[in-house]
């Protein structure tokens, strides 16, 4: 059984990123955060759940424990999606683990990770062409996101720089995915813009922020999908892909 004070000291800094990973896998904040709580409860109450048994560093050990507690928490995907492929993709492209670390987390041979990641990417690029609304006040970033989205085969059907403009554009284009910056040009909030859009549209929203930890506390309603600025193309692709797969297939959760 792990000591509570050591758990806080060693694992607390990594919990926001574990929440992001779990939310992306399940397609919902509620389910993702519930699985994280389940992993922490196991850590504190089960004597056999020794996170350091394999000599792993704290961040890797925490994700490995999470995977062992909830190995099958994944939105049901296409038949050609390799088992564990989305986990491997999110671990390496979104959470920044090396292939060796991802293999340790998933309990798989490291040689399998590259093939799993590539299989997940194929499934992502096979997702149905979708209409995307980009809410971003920095033109260069907006253009970069537009290029990423179009390279994935989707259509950027609208772009907005402010809360008010975002609402107008959403009703014009009926988006199937929204990419939203947190802070917008006129001082308005991308979070509030997305919340207003969700009053009329059932659509996944990927938020882009320089401070993701502020939105991964698990203490209030928070976004499911978060990309950290400055972002890598691969991170945006993986997150968009999982968001669209979550919309297409039924999510699972406790």
Phi, psi and omega in degrees: 000131183281146177282135185301319182292323179290325177299313180298315184293318187273327189249338183305319180297340185260355183296320178304317181289326175296321177297317179300316180298313183293320179295319179296320181295319184271340183081015178203146175296316185301309182291316181299313180293327178295320178292324177296316177299321178299317179295318180293321178297320177297318180300322185273338188244342184258115181302328183281349182274066181273108185292343182256011185302326182259013178069028183276149174293158188308313184296315179294318181298320181295314179293325177295317177299316179302315181295325180287330179281322184225072187286343188244023182275085180217136172305133180299129185242190179299157181298330182274002175289121180294142179301127182082359184295317181291323175301313181298320180294313181294322180298318185273319187269333181258312184270352171079020175284151173284163175304322177298316180293319178299320178296320177295319180296315185272353180067040183234160174297139183298331180295341180278338190296314182300317180293322179295318179297315180295322177296321178293322178296321177299316179298321179296315182285350175268359179296153183299137178306129187234154175272129186240133173254125179254124177247103187204131185266352178261113187305319182294320178292319179300318179293322178296315178297320178301317180295318179299312182299314181291325177295334177281352179097009180261170183251124171277102187265353178193150176224143182216153181245347182225166177304308183298317180294324180298318180294319179297312183294323180300317181287339177281322191251348181051068188291155174252353175203142177239132169252123188226128168289156181280314181253127185252173193302320185268015182087358179283172187252128173294329177298314180292323177298315180296319179299320178291321177298320181291347174291336183245339186229135174269092190215139175289146180236127173256118180265145181240122186209150175278349184229068184296330183300332180292341182246020181228039183275334185075012185257355184200172174301125185221164182296153175275320185243125182226133174243135183271131171275144348291143188254158171264149178304317183298326179293316179295316180300312182297318183289317176300315181300315180292323178297318180288324176294322178297323179291324185280324185244157183287132177279156177240151180191165181286000000 
